[in-house]
Amino acid sequence: MSDKRDYYEVLGVEKSASASDLKNSFRRLARKYHPDRSTEPDAEDRFKEIQEAYAVLSDEQKRAHYDRFGHDGPQGSPFGGFGGGGFNINLEDILGGDFFSSFFGGGSRRRASRRGSDILLRHSITLEDVYLGNEQEVVVDLPEACQACEGTGAKDSVLMTCSTCSGQGQVRVRQQVGPFIQEAVQPCQDCGGKGKIAEQPCEACNGQGRELKSSTLRFTVPEGAEHGTRMRMRGKGEPAPQGIGEPGDLFIELEVEPHDWFERSGSDLIMSLPLGFADLLLGTSIELNHLDGKPLVIKVPAHSNSGETIEIRKRGLPRQRGGGRGDVVVLLKLHMPKKVPKSVKKSLDSLRSELGPDDTLSSILDDADERRRS
């Protein structure tokens, strides 16, 4: 009796499964357990098992023989059993060229080469820009199609067909895929996947097909934008290779500079406010310049403690979802001076009892000492 798993169980289908069901299941499992893609420890063995099961069940005669006799068919059968190798499956036809192009550089890369590359530009802004959604203006050198050769990179824009790939931009090669030999598609190295070669390079751009030009970019910072927010400017990226196709896009990544006293938590603004003991005890009012240019008034109640917070509603950053604004959260901190004049020390010493813990706290401490002694 064979110890192999049932082929239908391997593919996860019923015995009544149609050819389409078999193919869909095989495609799903092969993508999952392909040795060059899967991180499963037994991926290679599972992949072989899946291939073997599909090779048998996708063939009408072999499937009928398997349904009748199982893995251990009668000796001398025209199929020689199902234990050996030699299964001929065109994985590229079943899984699609895009699957193999991710490993070997297939048709999808060639299609991508018809479009220019994207460009990433990092731009620093202030927290005030985020608060107000200010307009920005940036002068930067960006690549554009060479006017002399119209982006072809060839003198007088004369291109000839690549003889290696016959203008297809890609060539077929044989690749080792696990234990199997598989044909794959790669970009042609001679023409870089373009299918065309310059007969003579353009002198103005040295055959690059592009040149740098100074451009002025204007855009508005989205209110409440996060650090790392990216904005897209379509068609402002690199020109397409040889001037054939659409240019890429320009992405502007915003980098928010640190503020002198504010830190952000989502749409809320957090700040620490150092205060003297007298300010915490007696209370005070402090006015700061806020991000919107209007004064931010912080009213500290009398008998405040270090570590307490004060919330000032709706003076934070704009919310990106749901509208409105966040809050300003002020953390009160006791400021300890590094140097204190002797006269002040004497005054504080005379007030030590008045400024110390009240009788209730002293009683609690005395009770605790009494319990420890007992």
N, C-alpha and C positions, 0 to 999 in steps of 0.2 A: 504494500500500500504506500503510495507517495505521501511524503510529509509536506508537500507544497500546499499553499493556500488556494482555495477555490478562486478561479480567475474572475468570476463575477463579484466575489467578495473583494478581491484586490481592487477592482475598478469601482466598487460601491454601487453596483446596478443590479436590477432584478434579471432573472434568466429570460424574461420576455423583452428585455431592452432592445430598442431599435438601433440601427446603425448610427443614427444621429445621436442617440443617447450615449452610445459607447464612445463616440468621437468627442462629445462635449465633456464626458467624465475624464477621458484620457487627457484632453487638453488641460483641464483644471489640475489634475494630479501631476502631470508632467511639468507644468509650470512651478508647482509647489515643491517638487522634489528634484528638480534638475540640479546635478552636482555643482554646476558653476554658479548657481543662484541660491540654493537652499542652505540654511545653516543647521539643518537637522543632522544629528550624528550618523544616522543610517540612510542618508539621502541617496547615496550611490546604489545601495542594494535595493532600496524601494523603487528607484528609477528603473533599474533593470527588470524588477518584478512587474512594474506597470507596463513597460514596453512589451515584455513577453506576453502578458495577458491580452493586451490590445492586438498584438500581431496575430494571435490565434483567433480571438473573437471577432475581429474585423474581417476575417476571411470566411466566407460562407461554408466552404467545404471543411475547413479545419474546425470551425465552430460546431458544425453538425457532428463531426467525429468526436469532439470533446464532450458535447452534450450526451453522447451515447456511451462513451467509454471512460470519460474523465481523464486524469493525467496519465494513467497507465493503460494506454491502448493496447490492443493485441499485437503480438510480435509480427514483424513483417508488414505492418500497415503501410500504405503509400505515404504517410506523413512522418513515419519514423518516430512517433511519440512527440512530446513537447518539451523534453528535457534539454535539448541542445540549443546552440545559439543560431546565428545566421538569420535573424529576423530582419526584414528589409522594410523600414518605416521611414518615410520622408518627413522628418520632424519639422522642417521649415514650412512645408505645405500645411501641416496640421496646426502647429503653434503660431504660425505667421512670421513673416520676415522681421517684424519689429522686435520679436523676442530675441532673435539671434543678433540683431544689429546692436542691441545693448551690450553684447560681449565683443562682437567682431567688427562693428562699424558697418552696418548695412544700409538699406535704402533710406531709413529715417534720417541718417546723417546727411545723405545727399540732398534730401528735401530741405533740411535745415540750412545747408550751404547756400540755398537760393535766397536766404534772408541774411541781412547784416547782423553782426553781433551786437548785443546790448552793452551799454556803458553804465557803470555805477559811479556816481559823484556824491561824495560826502560833504555836507554843508552844516556849519555850526550856527546855531541860533540861541537866543537868550530865552529865559523863562518869561520875560515880558512879551516876546514874540508869540510864545505859546498861549499866553493869557489873552492877548488882543487879536491874534490872527493877522500879524503884520505882513505886508507885501515885501518881497525880497527881490534883489537884483544881483545877478552873479555874472561876471565876465570870465569865460573859460574858452580854451582852445579845443575845438571838436573836429573830428575827421569828417571830411566831405568828399564826394566823388571828384576826382581830378578833372578839371575842365578841359585840359588838353587832349586827354584820351577818353573822355566821357566815362571814366571809371573802369575801363576795360584793362588798364595796365599795359596796353599794347600801343606801339607807335602807329599813329594814324588810325587807331582803333581797329587794326587788322588782327583778327584771331583765326587760328587754324584748328581743325579738329584733332584731338589727341589720338595718335595712332595706337596707343596701348589699349585704350578702352573703347575705341571707335566712337568717341563722343558721348558715351553713356555715363562717364564719371565714376563708374564702379566696375570692379572685376570680381569674378568668382574664384574662391580659393577653397582648398580642402583643409578642414580643421578637425582636431581631435576633441570630441565632446564626450568626456568620460571614457568608456571603453569603445565608443563608436567613432567612425569616420563620417563627418558630415560636411557637406558643401555649405559655404557661407559667402556672404557678399561683403566686400570691403571697398572703401573709396580708392580710386586709382591714385597711386602715389605720384605718378608723373605729372598729372594735372591738378592734384589736390582735390579730386572729386568734382571738378568744374566741367570737364569734358572738352574744354578749349584751352589752347596754349598760345601765348603771344609769340608772333613770328619775330618781332623785335620789341624789347621793352620800351615803354614811354620814358623819354628823358626827363620830363618835368617831374614825375613822381617816382622814377627809378623802378617802374613796373609794378608799383604797389596799388595803383588805381585809386589812390586817395591822397588828400593833403589836409593839413591842419589849418583851420581858419578860426579867428577870434569871433566868438558869438556871445551875445548878451541874453541871458535867460531871466525871465521875470515870472514869478509865481507867488502864491499866497500860502502862508503857513496855516494849515488847518487848526482852528481853535481847539486847544486841549490836546494837541498832538503828543504822542509818546516819543521818548528817545528811541531812535531806530526806525521811526515811521518812514516809509518809502513812497515817493510820488513818481508817477510815470509820465514822461513826455514822449508821445508816440512819434516815431520817425526821426528822432534826434540822435539815434545811435550811429553805429558805423554803417557806411554804405554797403550794399550787397556786393558780393564778389563779382568782378568783371562788369559791374553796372547792371547786372541782370537780377531783378527781384526787388524786394522792398528793403529799405534801411531798417536797422534795429531800433530799439527804444532806449531812451535815456532815463535812468532811475536816479532820483535825488534822495539820498538817505539823510534824515535830519539827526543831528547830534546836539542835544540840549546842554548848554554850558551850565556848570554848577552856579547856584545863586549864593549871594553872601550870607543869607540867613534862612532862606526857605529850602526845604526838601519836599518832594511831592510823594504822595501815596495815592495813586489813581488821580482823582480830581481834587483831593484834599491837599492843602499846603500845611506842612508841619514846621514849627520853629521852636527853638529853645530861648527862653527869656531869663537871663540872669538878673536877680534882684537882691538888694541888701536886706538884712534882717528887719530893719525898720519899715521897708516897703511892704514886706510880707505881713508884718504885724499890724501896721496902721492902714494899709491899703494905699494904692496909688493909681494914676492914669498915665499911660504912655502912648505917644503918637508916633507912628512910623510912616515913611513913604511906601505906598503900596504899588503893586505892579501896574495898576490902572491909572496911576498918577494922583489918585485921591488918597487922603490920609486914612490910615488904619489905626483906630483908637482901641487900645487894650485897657480895659478897666479891671484892675486887680482888687478884689474885695479884701477888706480887713480880715486878719486872722487866717490868711491863706498859708498853706504848707508847701514846702518844696516837693515837687513831684506831681502836684495837682495840675490839671489842664483847664484851659478856658477855650470854649468854642465860639468863634465868630461866624455866624451862619451866612452862607451864600456869598462869601468873598474869596472862594477858592477858584480853581480852574474850571473852564466850561466842560460839562460832561459830554463825551462823544456819543453816548447813547442815552436817550431819554430826555435830553435837554436839561436846562438849569445849570447851576454851578455847585461845586463842592464847598467845603468849609475851610476856614483857617483854624488850625488847632495849635494853641500856645501852651508849651510845657514850662511851668514855673520851676526855676532852679535857684537855690540859695548861693549867692556869690560870697566867697570867702576871700577877703583881701589878704595879699601876701605879707604886707607890713602894716602894723597898727601902732600908732604913737603911744607912748607910755601914759600920757594923760587920758587917752581913750580907754586903755586897758584898766586904769584905776577906776574910771567911771563904770565900766562894765562889771568890774569885780564888786563894786558897791551895789550893783543892781542884780547880782547873781541869783540871790534868793527870789527876788521879784520876777525874774525872767525864767527861772527854772521850772521844772514840772510842778503841777499843782499838788495839793494834799492827797487827792484821790490816787494819783500815780505813786506817790511816796508810800501810801498805805499798801498798795498792791505789791510793791517791791519788798516792803518789810514782811508781808505775809509769805512771800515766796522764799525769803531767807529763813524764816522760821520753819517752814516745811522742810527745807533742805537740812537744817540742823537736827530736826527730829527724825 
